């Protein structure tokens, strides 16, 4: 039995829900497809598919096996590309997850440059503020901010960003501008309360040289998503302690301003997270390197006007993609 061919037939049967559809696509007889799956089941000693006259659906073991089989086929395909020296010709599908706000502000605006570099590659961008199960959701790589609570994930830091205090000029005109961290307790704060039962972000420690001040924010409004924090602050409802990345358009335009700039808050990380037990594919590695480059560009030119920033990001990220692509070919060999 050609096990790789059998794996591919099994994956195609699950994808289409039909033996006959796979047979037509492969231009072979339906019995050959059925035989390949049966041989897989005999080799594994488990039933992979539930068959009826109307449908073919995977068993519980079949669903688990499907995910691993699909990854095996993709890795085999990439090994062939690397051996032929054409790993730069990325193709197929890359499934990426990140938060709604970060994806909207920083991934989507820069994605066209990566897609232009790889015209045969499709990207499925999963925007969700939850920390998804990467294996069960079939995610190739996830971009996450903050601490990594998952012990079964492989994470690599790709950027470091600031937490800052932000508010609109209109809010500050009405309520006054805090001059020290202690002044924050007399202001209305928009509090981030992470979905899934996370602790609200109310306690903060500010540092300046050797000085250290801890404060507990007060606010009538708690929001579970970053987009809500942005909306509330932009509508003059209060100040907030949040990631600088999530307010970068407003900071550049002046719609919001940074408060207490001479005081520092703990930094945050942007990490690329991969499912443990899977080799990071060439596609995932190149995409992460692309993001790492443009996030570095954004941090270094954060005061530029938005149009100039976008142009700089895309130009430099495009050059970096070419460099990383060549390195990936060597690494895969």
PEVENBEL-V578819 format. One record per residue. N is the residue number from 1. RES is the residue in one small letter. SS is DSSP state (hx for helix, st for strand, lp for the rest). PHI is phi in degrees with one decimal (* if undefined). Layout:
BEGIN
n | res | ss | phi
N | RES | SS | PHI
N | RES | SS | PHI
END
This chain:
BEGIN
n | res | ss | phi
1 | x | lp | *
2 | x | lp | -77.8
3 | x | hx | -67.0
4 | x | hx | -65.6
5 | x | hx | -64.4
6 | x | hx | -66.1
7 | x | hx | -59.6
8 | x | hx | -64.3
9 | x | hx | -63.7
10 | x | hx | -60.5
11 | x | hx | -60.4
12 | x | hx | -65.5
13 | x | hx | -63.4
14 | x | hx | -65.0
15 | x | hx | -62.6
16 | x | hx | -95.1
17 | x | lp | 70.1
18 | x | lp | -156.0
19 | x | hx | -70.0
20 | x | hx | -66.1
21 | x | hx | -63.7
22 | x | hx | -66.2
23 | x | hx | -60.5
24 | x | hx | -63.9
25 | x | hx | -64.9
26 | x | hx | -87.5
27 | x | lp | 58.3
28 | x | lp | -133.9
29 | x | lp | -76.2
30 | x | hx | -60.5
31 | x | hx | -58.7
32 | x | hx | -67.3
33 | x | hx | -67.2
34 | x | hx | -60.8
35 | x | hx | -63.8
36 | x | hx | -61.6
37 | x | hx | -69.2
38 | x | hx | -60.7
39 | x | hx | -63.8
40 | x | hx | -61.8
41 | x | hx | -62.6
42 | x | hx | -65.9
43 | x | hx | -65.9
44 | x | hx | -81.9
45 | x | lp | 78.7
46 | x | lp | -138.8
47 | x | lp | -86.0
48 | x | lp | -99.1
49 | x | st | -131.0
50 | x | st | -102.9
51 | x | st | -106.1
52 | x | lp | -140.8
53 | x | lp | -68.6
54 | x | lp | -109.0
55 | x | lp | -153.0
56 | x | st | -130.4
57 | x | st | -128.9
58 | x | st | -73.2
59 | x | lp | -74.2
60 | x | hx | -60.4
61 | x | hx | -64.7
62 | x | hx | -65.7
63 | x | hx | -65.1
64 | x | hx | -64.7
65 | x | hx | -65.0
66 | x | hx | -57.6
67 | x | hx | -61.8
68 | x | hx | -70.9
69 | x | hx | -63.6
70 | x | hx | -62.6
71 | x | hx | -65.2
72 | x | hx | -61.1
73 | x | hx | -64.1
74 | x | hx | -62.9
75 | x | hx | -68.4
76 | x | hx | -63.3
77 | x | hx | -64.0
78 | x | hx | -68.9
79 | x | hx | -62.8
80 | x | hx | -64.1
81 | x | hx | -60.2
82 | x | hx | -66.1
83 | x | hx | -62.5
84 | x | lp | -85.0
85 | x | lp | 74.3
86 | x | lp | -126.0
87 | x | lp | -65.0
88 | x | lp | -69.7
89 | x | lp | -85.6
90 | x | lp | -63.7
91 | x | st | -147.7
92 | x | st | 87.7
93 | x | st | -125.0
94 | x | st | -121.2
95 | x | st | -105.9
96 | x | st | -121.1
97 | x | st | -121.4
98 | x | st | -163.3
99 | x | lp | -71.4
100 | x | hx | -59.7
101 | x | hx | -67.7
102 | x | hx | -64.5
103 | x | hx | -63.1
104 | x | hx | -68.7
105 | x | hx | -83.5
106 | x | hx | -124.9
107 | x | hx | -87.6
108 | x | hx | -59.5
109 | x | hx | -62.2
110 | x | hx | -105.7
111 | x | hx | -70.6
112 | x | hx | -60.4
113 | x | hx | -65.0
114 | x | hx | -68.5
115 | x | hx | -64.5
116 | x | hx | -64.5
117 | x | hx | -70.8
118 | x | lp | -132.5
119 | x | lp | -66.6
120 | x | st | -97.8
121 | x | st | -104.6
122 | x | st | -105.9
123 | x | st | -115.9
124 | x | st | -107.1
125 | x | st | -97.6
126 | x | st | -98.3
127 | x | st | -97.8
128 | x | lp | -156.8
129 | x | lp | -76.2
130 | x | lp | -78.8
131 | x | lp | -85.6
132 | x | lp | -72.9
133 | x | lp | -76.6
134 | x | lp | -65.0
135 | x | lp | -70.0
136 | x | lp | -66.5
137 | x | lp | -89.8
138 | x | lp | 67.5
139 | x | lp | -86.6
140 | x | lp | -80.9
141 | x | st | -156.5
142 | x | st | -122.5
143 | x | st | -102.5
144 | x | st | -128.9
145 | x | st | -103.9
146 | x | lp | 90.5
147 | x | lp | -68.5
148 | x | lp | -104.8
149 | x | lp | -77.2
150 | x | lp | -78.6
151 | x | lp | -81.5
152 | x | lp | -103.4
153 | x | st | -113.6
154 | x | st | -104.5
155 | x | st | -120.4
156 | x | st | -133.8
157 | x | st | -70.2
158 | x | st | -119.7
159 | x | st | -160.7
160 | x | st | -126.8
161 | x | st | -130.4
162 | x | lp | -93.6
163 | x | st | -96.9
164 | x | st | -139.3
165 | x | st | -98.9
166 | x | st | -127.9
167 | x | st | -162.8
168 | x | st | -84.4
169 | x | hx | -57.1
170 | x | hx | -64.5
171 | x | hx | -62.4
172 | x | hx | -66.5
173 | x | hx | -64.8
174 | x | hx | -78.8
175 | x | hx | -114.4
176 | x | lp | 89.9
177 | x | lp | -99.9
178 | x | lp | -59.1
179 | x | lp | -101.4
180 | x | lp | -146.4
181 | x | hx | -56.4
182 | x | hx | -62.2
183 | x | hx | -68.2
184 | x | hx | -64.1
185 | x | hx | -68.8
186 | x | hx | -93.3
187 | x | lp | -109.0
188 | x | lp | -79.3
189 | x | st | -108.3
190 | x | st | -89.8
191 | x | st | -97.1
192 | x | st | -83.8
193 | x | lp | -121.0
194 | x | lp | -52.3
195 | x | lp | -62.7
196 | x | lp | 89.2
197 | x | lp | 92.1
198 | x | lp | -69.0
199 | x | lp | -69.2
200 | x | lp | -59.1
201 | x | lp | -84.0
202 | x | lp | -114.1
203 | x | st | -100.4
204 | x | st | -137.5
205 | x | st | -116.9
206 | x | st | -98.8
207 | x | st | -129.9
208 | x | st | -147.9
209 | x | lp | 56.0
210 | x | lp | -95.3
211 | x | st | -83.4
212 | x | st | -144.1
213 | x | st | -131.2
214 | x | st | -105.3
215 | x | st | -135.9
216 | x | st | -119.0
217 | x | lp | -73.0
218 | x | lp | -122.1
219 | x | lp | -165.0
220 | x | lp | -84.0
221 | x | st | -115.1
222 | x | st | -115.7
223 | x | st | -129.6
224 | x | lp | -93.1
225 | x | lp | -133.4
226 | x | hx | -61.1
227 | x | hx | -59.9
228 | x | hx | -67.9
229 | x | hx | -60.8
230 | x | hx | -60.0
231 | x | hx | -62.7
232 | x | hx | -66.6
233 | x | hx | -64.6
234 | x | hx | -64.5
235 | x | lp | -99.4
236 | x | lp | 66.3
237 | x | lp | -88.3
238 | x | lp | 161.2
239 | x | st | -96.6
240 | x | st | -148.8
241 | x | st | -99.9
242 | x | st | -155.6
243 | x | st | -67.3
244 | x | hx | -56.6
245 | x | hx | -55.1
246 | x | hx | -79.3
247 | x | hx | -123.8
248 | x | hx | -59.7
249 | x | hx | -63.1
250 | x | hx | -71.1
251 | x | hx | -66.7
252 | x | hx | -70.6
253 | x | hx | -82.6
254 | x | lp | 89.7
255 | x | lp | -66.1
256 | x | st | -126.1
257 | x | st | -128.5
258 | x | st | -86.6
259 | x | st | -108.3
260 | x | lp | 56.8
261 | x | lp | -65.5
262 | x | lp | -87.6
263 | x | lp | -111.0
264 | x | st | -112.3
265 | x | lp | -109.0
266 | x | lp | -56.8
267 | x | lp | -74.2
268 | x | st | -126.4
269 | x | st | -109.8
270 | x | st | -105.1
271 | x | st | -120.4
272 | x | st | -94.3
273 | x | st | -116.6
274 | x | st | -116.5
275 | x | st | -64.9
276 | x | lp | -65.1
277 | x | lp | 94.6
278 | x | lp | -113.4
279 | x | lp | -72.2
280 | x | lp | -65.6
281 | x | lp | -71.5
282 | x | hx | -56.9
283 | x | hx | -59.7
284 | x | hx | -66.3
285 | x | hx | -63.3
286 | x | hx | -66.1
287 | x | hx | -64.2
288 | x | hx | -63.2
289 | x | hx | -63.5
290 | x | hx | -62.1
291 | x | hx | -63.5
292 | x | hx | -58.9
293 | x | hx | -67.7
294 | x | hx | -73.2
295 | x | hx | -69.4
296 | x | hx | -64.7
297 | x | hx | -63.0
298 | x | hx | -62.5
299 | x | hx | -65.7
300 | x | hx | -81.4
301 | x | lp | -126.0
302 | x | lp | -65.3
303 | x | lp | -94.6
304 | x | lp | -71.5
305 | x | lp | -58.9
306 | x | hx | -59.6
307 | x | hx | -64.5
308 | x | hx | -64.8
309 | x | hx | -62.5
310 | x | hx | -60.0
311 | x | hx | -63.4
312 | x | hx | -63.3
313 | x | hx | -59.9
314 | x | hx | -67.3
315 | x | hx | -65.9
316 | x | hx | -72.3
317 | x | hx | -66.4
318 | x | hx | -64.0
319 | x | hx | -64.3
320 | x | hx | -67.5
321 | x | hx | -57.4
322 | x | hx | -62.5
323 | x | hx | -67.1
324 | x | hx | -67.7
325 | x | hx | -59.3
326 | x | hx | -66.6
327 | x | hx | -66.8
328 | x | hx | -64.3
329 | x | hx | -61.3
330 | x | hx | -64.5
331 | x | hx | -64.2
332 | x | hx | -68.0
333 | x | lp | -74.0
END
